Amino acid sequence: MKKIILVILLISTLNTFSSELFKFQLAKDEKLEGTYSAEFGSNKTIHVALIKNSETGKFLFSPYLVDENNKVSKLESFVMSKKLQILSYHLNDDVATFSNYDEEEKLLYVIDFNLTTGKSKSITTKLNQKADNIFRFQDKTIFVFFDKKLGISFKTIKNTVTKFESSINVSSEKLKVFKSAVNALPEAVNQTEYVENGSIQKAKTYIVDNKLIMTFETDKHVIEIFKFDLNESLFSASSISPYSLDSLRDFSNYVFDNKIATLGVNAKDASLSFYDVGNLNKIATLSLASIVDEPILKDFIKTTSKFSFRPTLTINKNINGKYILRIDNVDENTYSYNYNWWFHQWFFQQQMWHQQMMMNQMRMNQMNFSRGGFGPNVNFLEDDRYFFKDQKKAIQIVLDLDLNTVLNDTKETQMKYIDRDDYVDKYKQNGRIKEFSSSFTKDEFRYIYQDKKSKVITIFSEKI
């Protein structure tokens, strides 16, 4: 009985704080095969209904624009012969561009939607494989492909008219270590949004000033750095050995503003070093033992020392333009860095909701088991002048642009952190809805779904 009451309460409160923006129904010969939601900046989102016509067998890519005033406009639908996989999207001037992939035919469909006229146009181009890394920027998408024997190739898409592709070879003396880096499955880090923990892969990629930077941590605690200039098609490589601590237990690194920060952890301390990516000169060092309360540092080291936990290091900027270093640890058995969260949401939507719920439950059980008694210590004293700890026990340190510690500066970041799963999870548990997808603007959570009983498709908005 208690479970029934809880379900009723959940259903009745789902849309309590939401505003209905638009709703529509399909014709009898139409079936909703999926939805997709994308954010384009300036509080604009597009919500796509993917519709199959039972008579023609064709698919409609049917987009609805929600503008900064929550006004909904239907854009021109695009007809497809089959269901395509959405890889990316971006906005160039007043044209929203979606990149879609036909894996069977090895074709990339680039579709433009003019937000003023509502009209659409498209082109197709050969793409023999899906990109290894995808970087989505406000006005373009860059697809990156790795070739262990040669180097990289990349394709930049701005719209159906403007595109560019090229390749950059790795020097012969660096091919062996480059192959090892590619075998480590490099993960792209998105720095156009708030980065909480980032990637824990041994190989990571970034794009800074239109240069692809790949870092690779070898088994000898050396960081190999590969730099690919996408403008000039030039390659360079170098390496650093930043970890000076004795009996190093674990390490992490992060690229930001043409700098690389490294974090090394041993039984007594955690040390940070900073290097210029261009010339690899060391420009600053920092010992956490000198600025972080001893109980907090001991707890961080203790957790990092656990078998399945890895330290993480990310850097965001606060509203005053200063750096906020975020040092944390995650369970590598359960953690996943979901850059392109919207893509992961699209992928999971194609699976059955109950499968995801079962996976989540298993994950929670595993996390509870592996973490044991790990949790906040209410006796910790926090010195907020230099650093602060959030509810997830992360250590955060404010630095100026010269990498000096800063007293009493704001914790508010330029790019807002949003716990997306906190908003989305309640809809995963609602059996009344199907084909749910969502997107986040700076201030709103917008989503679309179909009611299973009425078959009505509705777009909602909820203040964050």
Secondary structure, 3 states (H helix, E strand, C coil): CHHHHHHHHHHHHCCCCEEEEEEECCCCCEEEEEEEEEECCCCCEEEEEEEEECCCCCEEEEEEEECCCCCEEECCCEEECCCCEEEEEEEECCEEEEEEEECCCCEEEEEEEECCCCCEEEEEEECCCCCCEEEECCCCEEEEEEECCCEEEEEEECCCCCEEEEEEECCHHHHHHHHHHHHCCCEECCCCCCCCCCCCCCEEEEEECCEEEEEEECCCCCEEEEEEECCCCEEEEEEECCCCCCCCCEEEEEEECCEEEEEEECCCCEEEEEEECCCCCEEEEEEHHHCCCHHHHHHHHHHHCCCCEEEEEEEEEECCCCEEEEEEEEECCCCCCCCCHHHHHHHHHCCCHHHHHHHHHHHHHHHHHHHCCCCCCCCCCCCCCCEEECCCCCEEEEECCCCCECCCCCCCECCCCCCHHHHHHHHHCCCCEEEEEEEECCCEEEEEEEECCCCCEEEEEEEC
